[in-house]
Amino acid sequence: MFRTFHSLPLLAAVCAWTVALAPQSRAAVPTAPGIYATFVVSRAGAPVGEFSCELEYQKTPRTVANFVGLAEGSRAWVDRIRGGVSRKPFYDGRVIFRVDSGFVIQSGSANDTNAGGGPGYNFHDEFDPTLRHTAAGVLSMANSGPDSNTSQFFITLAQGAANHLDDVHSVFGNVTDSAGMDVVLAIQQGDVFDSVTITRNGAAAQAFDVNAQGLPTVTDADPAIAKTPSGFELNYVKQIDSEYFVFHTGDFASWSQLSGSEIYTSSPTQAPRDVTSVATGNDRRFFSVARVEYPDRTPPFIGAGRQLTLRRSAGDFLTFTFTSATTGTFTYNGASTPTYIVGQYTTTASTSRNQLLISHVIRLEATLVGFVTPTSTLDVSLTFDYGNSGATTGLLTTSNGPFSMNGTFTVSN
């Protein structure tokens, strides 16, 4: 006989647990200003060592906010194993599931494999021209394509540059010292990060807000169960630009997810979710619903009073200063002279969507005077991340032929 349905917060169903390790010496945590992550590594319960990474929170604030928020448990995430919203420190106990000798180690998956296992959301790439995969010890985001960042990360092992990773994977930190790098190089596949501890030194690091960097937010949707003439339904408020994960259990020992997830890119109807198939015939059933909300943001602007820097993958860059709604000037590779003329330019704004992840796109078409040839034409598409930067594609066409403008860009006042 069916007796009761109830929705409980995930934390009520999760018991705390610890793993006892043999005593080990503690690595010195950096004391210089900045934000640092200290990783404690073990193998089959025995200590391997520790290392620290400095996190580039000023150059890649969104990527660092995601990592720090998950490591601290200060940002909630969707726990598919325990069924709902969790604030448990995400990286503690994570298996290092990939060790590619001379290339990278990789970890940060909730299911300890390379297949999925993220926090329930994706976020935009974040590239800075000064952060490159130049040597061993670079901390960078793993992904499965553009703007598919979740929680997985890797650390490079190669002593030389890995240029093919630049502007594909978001660099957000580096191992701080050679002793720490020795620990990284000693890691074997299957080793575990027992803990990842965040240290903030200095006023700027202390003031860094992980919840103010444009990341998706995860909350409990507070579902309520109801009996209907034909079965059972689950009620919870649905919102635009949100994704919903419905979990259920009968004993709190194991949770199942109900039919994937619901994604709403337009205003949803408030129709209840039919849960008859999992409720009927069970003595009791408990439900939890996690809501992932993707942020809305103001579309970017390129025009009078704005400056645009286009950095080609080849390494050179052009900096445009727009002085009116149709004209401006630009320089090449940072030289103050000569200053070239933008005879005329136009912009066309649009948006693209990767499920719930919105990217604003501006197509810039311009006539350039006195650069390479008397008159050249520029036609590029600027795909913005959450801030005022992103990836660029397009061409600069001159009498010498077309030149690829693929690379990155930044926009400022």
ROMI-169160 format. One record per residue (C-alpha): x, y, z; residue number from 1. Coordinates in Angstrom, 2 decimals, padded with zeros to 5 digits. Layout:
% residues N
c1 c2 c3 i
X Y Z NUM;
...
***
This chain:
% residues 413
c1 c2 c3 i
000.00 000.00 000.00 1;
001.22 003.47 -000.84 2;
001.66 005.47 002.37 3;
003.66 008.65 002.03 4;
005.60 010.88 -000.30 5;
007.94 013.52 000.93 6;
010.58 015.84 -000.49 7;
013.69 016.27 001.64 8;
016.81 018.39 001.14 9;
019.71 016.30 -000.01 10;
021.89 017.10 002.97 11;
019.41 015.41 005.28 12;
020.06 012.15 003.51 13;
023.83 012.31 003.39 14;
026.04 011.17 006.24 15;
029.46 012.72 006.80 16;
032.44 010.44 006.30 17;
036.18 010.68 006.70 18;
039.15 008.62 005.59 19;
042.03 008.07 008.00 20;
045.47 008.46 006.48 21;
048.92 007.86 007.82 22;
050.55 011.00 009.29 23;
052.44 013.08 006.76 24;
054.37 016.32 006.69 25;
052.41 019.29 005.47 26;
053.65 021.35 002.54 27;
054.07 025.05 003.19 28;
051.06 026.99 001.92 29;
052.14 030.10 -000.06 30;
051.92 033.34 001.92 31;
052.23 035.85 -000.94 32;
049.05 037.76 -001.90 33;
046.71 035.72 -004.05 34;
044.37 032.73 -004.06 35;
045.92 029.27 -003.79 36;
044.66 025.70 -003.97 37;
046.55 023.05 -001.99 38;
046.07 019.44 -003.16 39;
046.73 016.47 -000.83 40;
047.42 013.28 -002.80 41;
047.20 009.67 -001.60 42;
047.61 006.23 -003.14 43;
045.66 003.29 -001.69 44;
045.28 005.25 001.56 45;
048.99 006.10 001.88 46;
050.25 009.67 001.41 47;
051.96 010.66 -001.83 48;
052.49 014.34 -001.08 49;
051.06 017.82 -001.49 50;
051.35 020.66 -003.94 51;
049.85 024.11 -004.34 52;
048.65 026.07 -007.36 53;
048.28 029.82 -007.60 54;
044.90 030.65 -009.15 55;
044.64 033.50 -011.68 56;
041.47 035.04 -010.24 57;
042.09 038.47 -011.75 58;
042.69 037.23 -015.30 59;
040.18 034.36 -015.34 60;
037.69 035.25 -012.59 61;
034.83 033.05 -013.77 62;
036.95 029.90 -014.12 63;
038.60 030.45 -010.73 64;
035.22 031.18 -009.12 65;
033.91 027.86 -010.38 66;
036.92 025.93 -009.09 67;
037.08 027.73 -005.73 68;
033.33 027.56 -005.16 69;
033.26 023.82 -005.81 70;
036.41 023.18 -003.75 71;
035.14 025.16 -000.75 72;
031.55 024.00 -001.03 73;
030.56 027.67 -001.19 74;
028.74 027.11 -004.51 75;
026.06 024.43 -004.78 76;
026.15 021.71 -007.45 77;
023.94 018.90 -008.74 78;
024.88 015.61 -007.09 79;
023.55 012.82 -009.29 80;
024.82 010.11 -006.95 81;
023.14 011.43 -003.80 82;
020.20 012.85 -005.68 83;
019.84 016.63 -005.52 84;
021.61 019.80 -004.43 85;
024.91 019.49 -002.57 86;
027.37 021.89 -000.95 87;
029.83 019.18 -000.04 88;
033.37 020.17 -001.15 89;
033.35 018.78 -004.67 90;
037.00 017.88 -005.18 91;
037.69 016.04 -001.93 92;
038.14 012.35 -002.66 93;
038.28 012.73 -006.45 94;
040.23 010.11 -008.35 95;
042.96 011.15 -010.77 96;
041.58 009.05 -013.58 97;
044.03 010.02 -016.31 98;
047.81 010.15 -016.29 99;
049.24 010.67 -019.75 100;
053.00 010.54 -019.24 101;
054.74 013.62 -020.57 102;
051.44 015.34 -021.24 103;
048.82 015.79 -018.45 104;
047.13 014.43 -015.35 105;
043.35 014.87 -015.22 106;
040.71 014.80 -012.46 107;
037.60 016.59 -011.22 108;
034.85 014.20 -012.32 109;
032.00 013.34 -009.94 110;
031.97 009.76 -011.24 111;
035.79 009.55 -011.46 112;
035.79 008.88 -015.19 113;
036.18 011.03 -018.28 114;
032.50 010.51 -019.14 115;
030.45 013.32 -017.64 116;
030.33 013.65 -013.89 117;
030.21 017.44 -013.68 118;
028.37 019.82 -011.33 119;
025.21 019.90 -013.47 120;
026.04 022.93 -015.62 121;
028.42 024.29 -018.25 122;
030.09 027.69 -018.41 123;
031.90 029.82 -020.97 124;
035.55 029.52 -021.95 125;
037.79 032.24 -020.57 126;
041.06 032.96 -022.38 127;
043.74 035.45 -021.43 128;
046.60 036.13 -023.89 129;
049.18 036.02 -021.06 130;
048.06 032.58 -019.86 131;
049.44 029.88 -022.12 132;
050.24 026.17 -021.88 133;
053.96 026.96 -021.89 134;
055.48 024.34 -019.57 135;
054.84 021.71 -016.92 136;
052.58 022.70 -014.04 137;
049.90 024.65 -015.92 138;
046.42 024.21 -014.39 139;
043.74 024.29 -017.08 140;
040.12 023.27 -017.74 141;
039.26 020.05 -019.54 142;
036.31 020.30 -021.92 143;
034.47 018.55 -024.73 144;
034.35 021.53 -027.10 145;
033.79 025.29 -026.97 146;
032.03 026.58 -023.82 147;
031.62 023.12 -022.30 148;
033.55 023.69 -019.06 149;
032.24 021.86 -015.98 150;
034.49 020.71 -013.12 151;
037.20 018.63 -014.80 152;
040.72 020.04 -014.95 153;
044.20 018.95 -015.95 154;
047.78 019.83 -015.04 155;
050.43 019.74 -017.76 156;
053.48 017.50 -017.43 157;
055.37 018.48 -020.58 158;
058.46 020.63 -020.11 159;
057.89 022.37 -023.45 160;
055.02 024.40 -024.77 161;
051.75 022.72 -025.76 162;
050.52 025.45 -028.11 163;
047.67 023.35 -029.50 164;
045.91 023.70 -026.12 165;
046.01 027.53 -026.15 166;
042.64 029.26 -026.65 167;
041.02 025.81 -026.57 168;
041.35 025.10 -022.83 169;
041.10 027.84 -020.21 170;
044.30 028.24 -018.19 171;
043.54 029.40 -014.64 172;
046.60 028.62 -012.53 173;
050.08 027.15 -012.10 174;
051.90 024.86 -009.68 175;
053.79 027.22 -007.36 176;
057.18 025.54 -006.95 177;
059.50 022.73 -008.03 178;
058.84 020.65 -004.90 179;
055.14 020.70 -005.70 180;
055.88 019.82 -009.31 181;
057.85 016.78 -008.13 182;
054.66 015.56 -006.41 183;
052.63 016.13 -009.58 184;
055.17 014.18 -011.64 185;
055.01 011.29 -009.14 186;
051.20 010.93 -009.46 187;
049.92 007.64 -010.86 188;
046.56 006.87 -012.41 189;
044.10 005.97 -009.66 190;
045.68 008.24 -007.04 191;
043.23 010.38 -005.08 192;
042.94 014.03 -004.10 193;
042.07 013.56 -000.42 194;
041.42 017.27 -000.10 195;
041.68 020.52 -002.04 196;
042.01 023.49 000.33 197;
041.65 027.12 -000.75 198;
043.79 029.84 000.83 199;
043.16 033.57 000.27 200;
046.00 035.96 001.09 201;
045.48 039.72 001.01 202;
042.52 042.07 000.79 203;
041.88 041.59 -002.94 204;
041.82 037.81 -002.63 205;
039.56 037.99 000.42 206;
037.15 040.25 -001.47 207;
036.87 037.94 -004.49 208;
033.23 036.82 -004.66 209;
032.72 033.41 -006.28 210;
029.00 034.10 -006.61 211;
029.41 037.32 -008.62 212;
031.19 036.00 -011.73 213;
028.26 035.07 -013.96 214;
028.19 031.33 -013.29 215;
024.97 029.29 -013.27 216;
023.43 028.83 -009.83 217;
022.08 025.58 -008.37 218;
019.16 025.61 -005.92 219;
016.53 023.24 -004.55 220;
013.24 023.59 -006.46 221;
011.22 022.55 -003.37 222;
008.90 019.99 -005.01 223;
005.55 018.88 -003.59 224;
003.87 015.54 -004.37 225;
000.14 015.21 -005.07 226;
-002.24 012.30 -005.66 227;
-004.28 012.48 -008.87 228;
-007.15 010.30 -010.15 229;
-004.72 008.54 -012.49 230;
-001.56 008.45 -010.36 231;
000.86 010.93 -008.84 232;
002.37 014.27 -009.87 233;
005.24 016.44 -008.71 234;
004.80 020.21 -008.51 235;
007.59 022.80 -008.51 236;
007.99 026.29 -009.96 237;
009.63 026.33 -013.40 238;
011.59 029.30 -014.77 239;
012.98 030.39 -018.11 240;
016.69 029.74 -018.81 241;
016.71 026.95 -016.24 242;
017.29 023.21 -016.19 243;
015.62 020.78 -013.76 244;
016.89 017.43 -012.52 245;
014.36 015.18 -010.77 246;
015.67 012.45 -008.44 247;
013.82 009.80 -006.46 248;
014.57 007.11 -003.88 249;
012.78 004.71 -001.60 250;
015.50 004.23 001.01 251;
017.98 007.14 000.70 252;
020.70 004.58 000.00 253;
020.53 004.97 -003.77 254;
018.96 007.64 -005.96 255;
017.76 007.53 -009.55 256;
017.27 010.39 -011.98 257;
013.91 010.65 -013.70 258;
014.08 010.78 -017.51 259;
017.05 013.05 -018.02 260;
016.39 016.73 -017.38 261;
013.98 019.50 -018.37 262;
015.45 022.51 -020.21 263;
013.44 025.72 -020.68 264;
014.67 028.34 -023.14 265;
011.31 030.12 -023.21 266;
008.73 030.82 -020.51 267;
007.54 027.36 -019.37 268;
004.02 026.37 -018.42 269;
003.63 025.35 -014.81 270;
002.40 021.86 -015.65 271;
003.22 019.28 -012.98 272;
005.63 016.41 -013.67 273;
003.94 013.03 -013.92 274;
005.75 010.62 -011.58 275;
003.17 007.82 -011.64 276;
005.60 005.37 -013.23 277;
008.05 005.49 -010.31 278;
005.50 006.03 -007.53 279;
002.90 003.36 -008.23 280;
003.46 000.11 -006.42 281;
006.07 001.50 -004.02 282;
005.52 001.58 -000.28 283;
007.03 005.06 -000.21 284;
008.99 007.35 -002.52 285;
011.02 010.47 -001.81 286;
011.77 013.15 -004.39 287;
014.34 015.90 -004.82 288;
014.49 018.46 -007.63 289;
017.62 020.50 -008.43 290;
017.21 023.72 -010.41 291;
020.12 025.16 -012.44 292;
019.57 028.81 -013.38 293;
021.65 030.36 -016.13 294;
022.32 034.09 -015.75 295;
020.76 036.75 -017.95 296;
023.13 039.54 -018.92 297;
023.20 042.81 -020.80 298;
024.32 042.42 -024.44 299;
027.79 043.86 -025.09 300;
028.36 047.04 -027.09 301;
030.95 048.09 -029.67 302;
030.83 051.72 -030.78 303;
031.89 055.26 -029.89 304;
033.96 055.37 -026.73 305;
034.93 051.69 -026.84 306;
038.27 050.03 -027.57 307;
038.64 046.60 -029.19 308;
041.80 044.49 -029.27 309;
041.88 041.59 -031.75 310;
044.61 039.04 -030.98 311;
045.30 036.65 -033.81 312;
046.34 033.08 -033.06 313;
049.50 033.92 -035.03 314;
050.52 036.19 -032.14 315;
050.08 039.73 -033.47 316;
047.23 042.07 -032.55 317;
045.30 045.17 -033.64 318;
043.78 047.69 -031.22 319;
040.79 049.71 -032.46 320;
039.53 052.93 -030.90 321;
036.03 053.86 -032.08 322;
035.61 057.63 -032.08 323;
032.14 057.82 -033.58 324;
029.27 055.56 -034.57 325;
030.92 054.84 -037.94 326;
034.65 055.73 -037.79 327;
037.75 055.30 -035.66 328;
041.47 054.58 -035.58 329;
043.67 051.56 -034.86 330;
047.25 050.56 -034.14 331;
049.24 047.39 -034.75 332;
051.09 045.33 -032.12 333;
050.81 048.05 -029.50 334;
052.91 050.64 -031.37 335;
051.71 054.20 -030.74 336;
052.57 055.14 -034.32 337;
051.57 054.93 -037.02 338;
047.87 055.28 -036.32 339;
045.68 053.88 -039.07 340;
042.18 054.95 -040.01 341;
038.92 053.02 -039.78 342;
037.18 054.61 -042.77 343;
033.83 053.10 -041.89 344;
032.49 050.28 -039.77 345;
029.18 048.61 -039.01 346;
028.14 046.15 -036.31 347;
025.40 043.52 -036.30 348;
024.39 041.93 -032.99 349;
022.89 038.47 -032.53 350;
022.91 035.62 -030.02 351;
023.75 031.94 -030.15 352;
022.76 029.26 -027.68 353;
024.39 026.06 -026.52 354;
021.33 024.65 -024.76 355;
021.02 027.17 -021.90 356;
024.39 028.80 -022.30 357;
023.84 032.06 -024.20 358;
026.60 033.73 -026.21 359;
026.24 037.23 -027.62 360;
027.80 037.69 -031.06 361;
028.75 040.93 -032.79 362;
029.75 040.92 -036.43 363;
032.14 043.78 -037.18 364;
032.67 044.89 -040.78 365;
035.15 047.70 -041.40 366;
037.16 049.45 -044.07 367;
040.79 049.97 -043.00 368;
042.85 052.74 -044.61 369;
046.64 052.66 -045.00 370;
047.24 049.24 -043.42 371;
049.00 046.56 -045.55 372;
047.43 048.05 -048.70 373;
045.78 051.43 -049.30 374;
042.39 049.91 -048.47 375;
041.65 046.63 -046.67 376;
038.45 045.11 -045.39 377;
037.84 043.45 -042.04 378;
034.98 041.03 -041.43 379;
035.01 039.28 -038.06 380;
032.52 037.70 -035.68 381;
033.11 038.31 -031.97 382;
031.59 035.65 -029.72 383;
031.45 037.05 -026.19 384;
031.86 035.06 -023.03 385;
030.09 036.33 -019.93 386;
032.33 039.41 -019.73 387;
033.87 041.67 -022.37 388;
036.08 039.13 -024.08 389;
035.82 035.96 -026.11 390;
036.78 034.28 -029.36 391;
036.96 035.86 -032.79 392;
036.71 034.33 -036.26 393;
036.91 036.01 -039.64 394;
039.18 037.52 -042.27 395;
041.26 040.57 -043.05 396;
041.22 040.88 -046.85 397;
043.99 042.79 -048.62 398;
045.46 042.90 -052.12 399;
047.94 040.26 -050.87 400;
045.09 037.87 -050.08 401;
042.96 037.02 -047.03 402;
044.49 036.69 -043.56 403;
042.80 034.68 -040.82 404;
041.64 036.75 -037.84 405;
040.86 033.71 -035.70 406;
041.92 034.26 -032.12 407;
040.68 036.14 -029.07 408;
039.52 039.66 -028.28 409;
038.86 042.06 -025.43 410;
036.65 045.14 -025.31 411;
037.11 048.04 -022.88 412;
036.17 051.69 -022.40 413;
***
